[in-house]
Every structure is written in structure tokens, then in C-alpha cells.
Amino acid sequence: MTFHRKPTPHIGHVKIKVLNLDRSLAFYQDILGFSVLNRTERTAELTVDGKTSFLSLEQPEDVIPKQRGTTGLYHFAILLPTVKDLANIVVHLVENDVRFGASDHLVSEALYLADPDGNEIEIYRDRPASEWTWKGTEVDMATIPLNFERLLAHRTPNEPWEKMPKNAVMGHIHLHVADLKSTEEFYVKGLGMDVVNRFGPQALFLSYGKYHHHVGTNTWNGIGAPRPAENSVGLAYYTLVFDNDAVREQMIKNLESIGAEVKEVDGKLMTEDPSGNNIVLDV
């Protein structure tokens, strides 16, 4: 997991908006195995290690259901430390009658499910980076059926899934955007990412340090898709963690040079991509 710790910039935290905090907490605790680190009337920070949080929930006062056909969250992706963990959660989800999809992406094996409000979640494990195939500057990725027989050979019946592993991290985030051209300029020129895969004219995958992607973007909700309402279920923001203040300051200068605004909101330095996805710039 060298792609998810300093000095490599990475996704540190994702905050999502939900309709009913208590209902969502039941799902994230009982099904996915998070614990609550901090709780207020309308927010909750979730933890896997009892010390830090990479996922939090918010129930805005005037929240409305998830809007279709907009920019915003496609899914956030939780990276598990071992193939054993992925195999064990497959059994756990089946035993709890949770519907999910699955894919093999060559670089990873992934499960897909949704929380009670339709916020999409990927849970995955990476294959070793030494097994990834690079063609020039692009990594070879695909979407093919997951071999469950091979995966489940790694399950450990004597150690069933009980909670999210303490070494799990926020692996990446995938966003609906309005167009790829302005998106690429923002993430490459503004935030210093590299394009590591192009899925034709439909999707763009970007990363730091030759990861297969820290950020995925797509126009599957339509080119020119509108932004969701501020109070809609979905993404509140995600956090990019940089190595130090100097690196962050350079990113801020890069963003301002392409016309992106960086402002302080509740003590956080925030920007937004051209499609209105909010990003906290952290160290």
C-alpha cells in the first residue's frame, strides 16, 4: 500500500451525505464492519483502527434523495490489505443477503454494492504492482468476470469477516463529470496527476506515483451533466493528502494558474473540479 501513504499524494478521506444517519450507521457498522470514532446529531466519523477516519457521514438538515443524471459520486473505493479479506467479505455479504456485483480489473479484484441511499461503494484488493502491465504511460485495465472459485479458495472459515480490517484505506474515488477535457486539465495541470488510462472518450483514470488510479472520472451520466443540488445525497467532499505544506502550496499555485479557486471553509483549504466535485487539500 505504498500508493496510499506519504510521500505519494493520495485520497485520505471521503465524506458522503445520507438521508438518515441512524439507518446508514447500521449498514456501515453491521454490514461493512466500521466502528464510530466520533458522532454528533447529524454527522459520524467512521474508523477501522480506532484512531483515524477515512470515511464520514453527514445528514444535512434539508437533505433530499440522490439525484440521477448529475455529476458527483460514481463510487468511493475501500482497499482491503489482503485477498483473504476480500474472500471473507464475499461470504459475509452472501450470508447477510446483500446484493453486490463483481469484476476483475486485471490490476485488482472488486466488489460493488450500494448503501441504503444509493451511494455506490467499491471494495477491492490490488494485485501486486509487479503484476500490472504498462503500455507506455498507460496501465492495462479491463472489466471481466471475477473468478469466485479462485477467490474463495483464499477464505478463512476459522476467521470469518467480523469487521473492516484495521489496515484498510480509501483506495480511490470515481466521479461523474460533465466533460473530460476540462477534467483532465484540472487534475493534470492543477493537481499534478498523471493520466494512466483512457477508456475511449468516456472515462479517464488518473494517479500519483504510477498507481492504477487514485481518481477515476467518467461522462456516463451525459456530457454536460448538471451538478447535483447542494443538499442531495452523494459526495460532500474528498480529501487529497500531500506530503508537506510546500507541495500543497505548489498545487494551490497550479490550480490558481488555470483559474480554479482555492478557499478556506471551516478551517479546510478547498477547491472544486470543473464539475463541482469538492476537494479538500490536506497535508
N, C-alpha and C positions, 0 to 999 in steps of 0.2 A: 504493500500500500504506500510506496514511496511517492505515488502521484497525488496523495491526499495529505501531505504534511509539508511543512517548510523544508527547504526554501521554495518548493513548487507552489505557485498560486493554486487555490482550489476552492471548491464550494464548502463553506463552513457551516451554513445554517439555512434552513428553509422555513418560512412562516406561511401557513395557509389559513384561509378563512373558512369557517364552518357555520352551519345553521344552528346546531345545538351542541354546545360544548360537552355536556354530560354524555350524550349519545356517542359523540366522537371519541371521548376518552375511553368509553367502554370498548370500542373497537380497537383503538391503538394499544390499550393495555391488555385486554383479554385475548385478542386475536394475534396482534403483532408482537406483543411482549415488551412494550416500553414501560417504564416507570415514570411517575410525575416528579420532576425536580422542583418546580415552583408552580403555584396555582393562585390565580385571582378569580374574581367573579366571572370574567369574560376571557381570560387567557390561561394557557397552560404550557409550560416548557417541559418537553419530554426528554428522558435520558436513558442511556443504556449502561453507563458506568457509575451512575450516582453522583457524578461531579460536574459534568458538562452536558450541553444540549445541542443537538444538530437539527432538531425539528420542534416547532412550536405551533400551537393552535390559537386562533382568535375567533370569538363570536362577536362581530360588530353589532351595535345596538339595533341598526336598521337593516340587518343582513337580508339578502334575497337569494333565491336558489341560483345555482350555477347557470350562466347564460351560454347558449350554444352559438357557434359560428363567430366567435370572437378570438382575439389574441389572448395570450395568457398561458396558464399552465397546461402542458400536454401530460407530463408526468414528472415527479421527482423520483430519484432512484437511490435506494438504500443498498450499499455494497456490503455483502457479508464476507467475513475473512476466509472461509474455507468452503470447499464443495460439500463437505459433510453438513454444514449449516443449511445450505440450500436444499439438500436432500431431506433433511429433517423437517424443514418448514413445509415442504410439499406434503408430507404425511400429515402434519398438523393441520394444514388448510383443508385437506380432504376430510379428515376426521371431524372438522368443525363446519362442514358443508359450505365452505367459502368458494365461490366461483372464481376461477382465475384462468388466464391464458399463459402461454409459454412459448419461448423462441430460443434458438441457438443463433448467436450473432457472430460466431467464429472466435471473436475476442472474448466472448462471455456467454454465460447461460443465464436466462432471465425468466422471471415470472411476472405477470401483470394482473393487477386487481384494482379495485376502487374502494374508497372509504364510503361511509354512509351517505355522503353528499355528492359523490361522483368525482371527487379529487382522485386522479389516477396515480397509481403507485407502481413502480418497478422495484423488484427485489432480485438482486443478481449476485453472481460471483464471477470474478475475472479469471480467465485462463492466464497462465504466466506470460508476461510480456515477451519472453523469448520465443513463444509460440505464435505471436502475431505476425502477419505477413504485410510488409510495407512495399508499395509500388511507388517509388519516388517519395513524395511527401505525403502520400495518402495511405491510410491503413485499410486493409481489406476487411470489410464487414458485410454481413448478409443477414437475412431473416429466413431461417429454415426451421423445420420442426425440431423440437427438443427431444433428445433420446432419453425418455424417462427410465427405461430399463437400465441404461448405463449410469444415469444419475443416481437412481435409488440404490444401486449397489454400494453407494457410499454412506447410506443412512446408518445410524447407530441406534438400534431399538432399545438398548440399555441406557441410552442418554437421549431421550426424546426431547423435542422442542418444548421449552418452557418459557424462555424469554429471549429477547433480541440479544445477540452476543455483545459483550462489552467492547469488542474491537470493531463493531460495525461502524460505518461512517456514511455521510452523504456522498455518494459516488459521483452523481452528475444530476443535471436538470435538463429537461427537454421542454421547449417552449413553442407555442403557436405564435407566428409573427405575420406581419402584413406583407412584407416582401423581403427577398433575400439580399438584394443589392445593398440597401441601407443597413441591413443587419450585419452583413459581412464587414462593411466599413467600420461600424461601431465596435464590433468585437475584435477586429484585427487592428485597425489603426488606433482605436480608442483604448481598448483594454489589453492589447498586446498578445492576443491569442493567435494560434496558427490554425488554418483550415486543414483538417486531417481527413475529411471525407466529404465528397459531394454526391448526393443522391439525385442525380439529374438536376432539373430545375425546381425540385420540390423540397429538398432538405439540405441542410448544411450542418456539419459537425465540427466543433472547434475545441481546442485544448491548449494546455500548457505542458511543456516538458515531454511531448510525444506520448501523452495518454490517448486512448482511443476516442474519448471526448469528455470534457467537463461540462460543455454546453451543447445541446442539440437544438436545432431550430427547424421549423417546417411551415409551409404555407397550406397545409391540408384543410384549414378552415376557410380558405379562399384568399387569393391575392387581394390586398386592400381590406382585409377583415377589420372590423371596428374593435376598439378597445372595450373590455367589459366595464360595467358600472363599478364605481369605487367600492360599493357595498356588496358586490356579488361574491358568492362563494368562489374560491380559487386562490391564486397566489397573492399574498400580501407583499412579500419580497424574498429575495435570496441574497446570501452574503458571499462575497469573494474575499478570501483571506490572502493578504500579501505578506511577504517576508519581513518588511520593515517600513517605517514611515517614508523613507526616501523612495522606495519602489512605489508606494501608494501616491506620493506627490507627483511622480513622473506620470502615472496613469491619469491623474487628475488633469495635468497639463495636456496630455494626449487627448483626453475627452474634450476639454475646452477648445482645443485646436480644431476639432471637427464640428464644433457648435453644440456639443452636449453640455447640459447644465449639471453642475455638482452643487448640492446644497446640504446644509445641516438640518436634520429633522430629528427631534427628540434625542439629541446628542450623537446621532449617527450621520456619517457622510454618505449621502445617497445620490444616485443618478438613475436614469431610466433609459432603456434601449428605445429605438425609434418606434417600437410597437407598444410602448407603455409598461413594459415589464420592469419592476422596481428592483434595484440592486444596491445593497449596502457595501461600501468599500471599507474593509476592515484590515487590521494588522494583528 
